[in-house]
Amino acid sequence: MGPLILTNIGLAKLASATPEDQLEIKSVAVGDSDAPIDPTTTALNNEVWRGDSSLPIRDPMDAKVLIFEGVIPASIGGFTIREV
């Protein structure tokens, strides 16, 4: 999966984050909709799983990139991740 496209709301929250008022990511959600990407959306088109997010991991290749991980249990499946 390549880089993700942030929604307008996500971009606004990211832009307003400061060291004193940091952006907090608590969960990761995935969906399997193949609907066109729309930055005005406020939810996944077809959420199929949601779980806890890791703390941010700074990409060693690009200091401007943060990585958040979630672990989907092996017992969950039957879908292709197309939206996060």
N, C-alpha and C positions, 0 to 999 in steps of 0.2 A: 504494500500500500504506500502510495506516495504522500507528499505533503497534503495537508487538509486545507480546505477553504473555510475561513472563518465567516460567521454570519455578521451582519451589521451590528447586532447586539454584542457579539463576542469582540469585535474590533473596538467598540466603544468602551467596553469594560477593560480591555487590554490597554487602551490609550489612557484611561483614567487611573490606572494602577500606579502606585508610588511605593518606595521602600517602606513607608509608614502604613500604607493601606494597600497591601498586596492582593493580587488576584488569587483566589483560593479555588483550586480544582479538587473536588471531593469524590467525584465518580466519573466513570467512563461508560458511555452507552453506545451500542452499535445497532445498526439496522440493515435491512436487506433490500430497501427500495431502490429501484433504478430510475426514479423520477429525476427530472432535470434539477441541477443544483441551483438553488435560489438563495442569495445572501440575506433576503428579508425573512426567511423562515425562523421560527422560534422553537421548533421541535423536530425530531427525526420523523421522516415520513412513515416508516414502519419499524419502530423499535422492537428488537428481538431479545436483547440482553442489556442489563445494567449492573455494574459492580463497582467496588471501591477502586480508586485511582492510587497509583504510587505517588510518592513525593516527586517533585520535578527533578529530572535528570538533565544536566546541561550536555548538549551534543558536543563530543570532543572535537568534531570537525568544524563546527560552526557555533561560536559562543552566543549567537543571537537566537539559537534554536533550543527550545525546551522539549523534553520528551516526557510523556505521561504514559504509564503502562497499567493495564488491567489484565487479569487472568481469567479467561473464560473456562469454566470447568469442562472436563472431557465429556461429561454426561449431557452437556448442552450442545446442540448442533442442529444440522439440517438447514443451514442458511449460508449465504455468501455475504460477507461484510462489504457493503457498498457505501455506508454512511456512518460517521462517528460523531 
